[in-house]
Amino acid sequence: MPASSNWYGRRAVSSAALGLLLVGAAATPALAESNREKQWYLTAMKAESMWRISKGEGVTVAVIDSGVEPNNPDLQGRVLDGLDLAPKETGDEHTDYEGHGTGMAGLIAGTGARRGGQGAFGLAPGAKILPIRMPDANKVGNQYYGTEQFNQVAPKAIRFAVDQGAKVINISLGAMEGSPQLTDSVDYALKKGALIFASSGNSGDGLNKPEYPAATPGVVAVSAIGKDLHMTPESTHGKQVDMAAPGADMVHACGSKSSDTGLCRTSGTSDATALASASAALIWSKHPNWTNNQILRVMLNTIGRAADGEKHNDFTGYGAVRPRIALTNPGDPGPADKYPLPDYPVAASKPAGKPSKGAPDDVSAAPAAASKGDDSSTPLWIGIGGGVAALIAAGIAVPVLRNRKRRSAQQQPANPYAPVQGAPQYQPYGAPQHHPASHDPNSPYGGGPQGPGPSA
């Protein structure tokens, strides 16, 4: 994202009519399909099966964002007191000036308690949220300075999160440049035993420049995949990407600035990052004595990889996160004191520089033990239907993504939740697939054929 633009990955707004998008339009209650049924990614990842093992209890996830509203029905009892680094905004860290931070918290720890259990769930509903509010990057004048301001404030946020005992730090925002201070704060977090997950960015169909802290050594950079298993067109890609997670057509609790109903439907690498953070919380809750290095290593060892054996690509990194496999067949967590990705450690006093991440030496393809029992069903990845009008009828806010033009080339990720045995069920990443420029009004990616999905 340009330094003058919003740091956040995507914004949710309501629509009054097709073709006309208006912020704050009145929403109507959801009617037919339940909110849980709309959360396709929880079904695909078999969340209920995971929750019998772990819900993320005992793990605190810091959400460095626009604030988190603790009075959202799906977040009541989950949100701690945190830190306000935006003193010129109204309220404190419990006041979400944009709605984005509450949405990330909802994806991580939503309990579904709204309307007697009819709300939206997070992937780790037992985790606690530590809110840290950043300044509003949309402010102009002498108050805020885009990238410069981010690099002044983000290191303070990271250090506070660590000092407050957050094991997982979620940063679903970014700037176009890093700084020595940012690199130092990441080094501090890792040495203190935390993990940092950050969104790769949403300029993949435009500038596609590395963003920070995602490209900072030691940070786990996350890109997004959709229901059809394609990397979403807007996902920023490059050597800095470490893993992917679902990040399209997401339904979750969100802030009052995003939706009058307290629920939103959004897309972006922000959402994918929240699910990666929640995945780490699930595993850490099951294995509280593991170090940050071991948690990340198990996430990488059980990741959904390409069938062609490629260890890393610029689009989905090492593959799509699979917390259920990490919980049931984690394999060997490896050494406690060795970070499993190749870009760290670095000299903490040096700026991040251009990211250069290759295949890690100590992370191999998922072990056989981790493959057995992966009985996820391919048909769970259903098509995306309905237009803006249908979303209005459901009372869910519609996303407007930056740079929504159609990319002509997309990579084909494997189905991370299909059975591992029988490799034909995986689609190799392979070469980019070129599609004609036709448009489908119901596609959240701007239209055009998406190429083959997972085979049955």
C-alpha positions, 0 to 999 in steps of 0.5 A, spaced: 500 500 500 502 507 498 504 510 504 499 515 504 493 510 504 490 506 509 494 501 512 488 496 513 487 490 508 480 491 506 474 495 508 467 493 509 461 497 507 453 496 506 450 497 500 443 500 498 442 498 491 446 494 486 452 498 483 451 504 488 455 503 495 454 507 500 457 507 507 452 505 513 446 503 509 441 500 514 441 492 514 436 487 515 436 481 519 439 475 516 433 470 514 435 463 511 442 461 512 445 461 519 451 465 520 455 459 522 453 456 515 455 462 511 462 461 515 465 456 509 472 456 512 470 453 518 466 447 515 472 446 510 477 446 516 472 442 520 472 446 526 467 442 530 472 436 530 478 441 532 474 444 538 473 437 541 481 438 542 482 445 543 479 452 542 485 456 544 484 456 551 489 459 555 492 463 549 492 471 548 492 473 541 494 481 541 490 484 535 494 490 533 489 494 529 484 499 529 481 497 536 476 492 538 469 492 541 468 488 547 461 489 547 460 485 540 455 479 542 460 474 539 466 477 543 463 478 550 468 476 555 474 475 550 477 482 550 482 484 555 484 491 557 490 493 552 493 499 549 491 505 546 496 508 541 491 513 538 490 518 543 487 523 538 481 518 536 475 518 540 475 513 546 481 508 547 483 501 545 476 498 546 473 503 541 474 501 534 474 507 529 474 503 523 471 496 525 477 492 522 480 490 528 473 488 531 473 483 525 479 480 526 478 479 533 471 476 531 475 471 526 480 469 531 475 468 538 468 469 536 464 465 540 457 465 536 453 467 542 449 473 538 442 471 539 442 465 543 448 462 539 446 464 532 452 469 531 459 468 528 464 463 530 472 465 530 477 459 529 479 459 536 473 461 540 477 460 547 482 465 546 483 471 549 484 478 545 489 483 547 487 489 543 492 495 541 489 500 537 494 504 532 493 511 529 488 512 523 492 512 517 487 515 513 488 522 517 492 527 514 495 533 515 500 534 521 497 528 525 499 522 522 505 520 517 503 514 513 509 509 513 513 514 518 508 514 523 507 506 522 514 505 524 514 509 530 508 506 533 508 499 531 514 497 534 511 500 541 505 495 539 509 489 538 513 490 545 507 491 549 504 485 546 510 481 548 510 484 555 503 483 556 504 475 555 501 475 548 503 468 545 501 470 538 501 477 535 496 478 529 498 484 525 493 485 519 495 491 516 502 494 513 506 499 510 510 500 504 517 500 508 520 497 514 525 500 519 530 498 524 526 499 530 520 495 527 526 489 525 528 490 533 521 489 535 520 483 531 527 480 534 525 482 541 518 478 540 521 472 538 526 472 543 521 473 548 517 467 545 512 470 541 510 469 534 508 474 529 503 473 523 502 479 518 498 480 512 502 480 505 497 485 503 492 486 498 495 489 492 497 483 488 493 485 482 496 492 482 503 494 485 504 488 488 510 491 493 512 487 499 509 490 505 511 491 512 511 488 517 510 482 513 516 482 509 520 483 516 525 477 517 522 473 523 514 475 521 510 470 518 507 473 512 500 470 510 496 470 503 489 469 502 486 463 498 478 463 496 473 457 496 475 455 489 482 454 492 485 459 488 490 465 491 485 471 491 487 476 485 488 481 490 493 477 495 500 481 495 505 475 493 512 474 493 518 471 496 516 474 503 510 469 503 510 464 508 503 461 508 496 461 506 489 461 509 482 462 507 481 469 506 475 470 501 467 471 502 468 471 510 463 472 515 464 474 522 463 479 528 465 486 526 465 493 529 459 498 529 463 502 524 463 497 519 455 494 520 449 496 524 448 488 525 455 487 528 456 482 522 460 483 516 462 479 510 469 481 507 475 478 503 483 480 504 489 477 507 487 481 513 482 475 514 487 470 512 492 472 517 487 472 523 485 465 521 493 463 521 494 467 528 488 463 531 491 456 528 497 458 532 493 459 538 489 452 537 496 448 537 499 452 543 493 451 547 494 443 546 501 444 547 503 450 552 510 447 553 512 448 546 516 454 544 514 459 539 519 455 534 516 449 535 509 451 534 511 454 527 515 448 525 509 444 526 504 448 523 509 448 517 510 440 517 503 439 517 501 445 512 497 443 505 503 443 500 503 442 492 502 435 489 508 437 485 513 437 491 515 444 490 517 447 497 515 454 496 512 459 491 511 466 491 503 465 492 502 461 498 508 460 501 509 453 503 502 452 503 495 452 506 495 452 514 491 446 517 491 446 524 486 440 525 492 436 522 497 439 527 492 438 533 491 430 531 498 428 528 503 434 529 509 430 528 516 432 531 516 439 533 523 439 533 528 443 537 526 449 541 531 454 540 531 454 532 527 458 528 524 454 522 524 459 517 530 461 513 530 469 514 531 469 521 535 470 525 538 477 522 542 482 525 537 486 529 540 493 528 539 492 521 533 494 517 529 489 514 531 490 506 528 486 501 525 480 503 529 473 501 525 467 503 527 460 501 525 453 503 527 452 510 532 447 512 529 444 517 522 443 514 520 438 510 514 435 507 508 433 511 510 427 515 506 421 513 503 420 520 500 427 519 497 425 513 493 419 515 486 421 518 485 427 514 478 426 511 476 432 509 471 433 504 473 436 497 465 438 496 466 443 502 469 448 497 463 450 494 462 455 489 460 463 491 453 465 489 449 471 490 450 478 488 450 484 492 442 484 493 443 477 496 448 480 501 443 486 503 437 481 504 442 477 509 444 483 513 451 482 512 456 488 509 459 487 502 466 488 502 469 493 497 476 491 495 482 496 493 484 494 486 479 489 484 481 489 477 481 482 474 488 479 474 490 475 468 494 470 471 493 466 477 496 460 481 492 454 483 493 452 490 492 445 492 486 443 496 489 443 503 483 440 506 482 434 502 485 427 503 492 427 502 492 420 500 491 419 493 495 425 490 490 427 484 486 430 489 491 436 489 491 441 484 499 443 483 501 450 483 504 449 477 505 455 472 500 461 472 493 459 468 491 464 463 483 466 463 479 470 458 477 477 460 470 475 461 466 477 467 461 474 472 457 479 476 457 474 482 464 472 483 468 476 488 474 476 484 471 481 479 469 475 474 472 471 469 473 463 469 477 461 475 480 455 472 479 448 475 477 447 482 479 440 486 478 434 483 473 429 486 
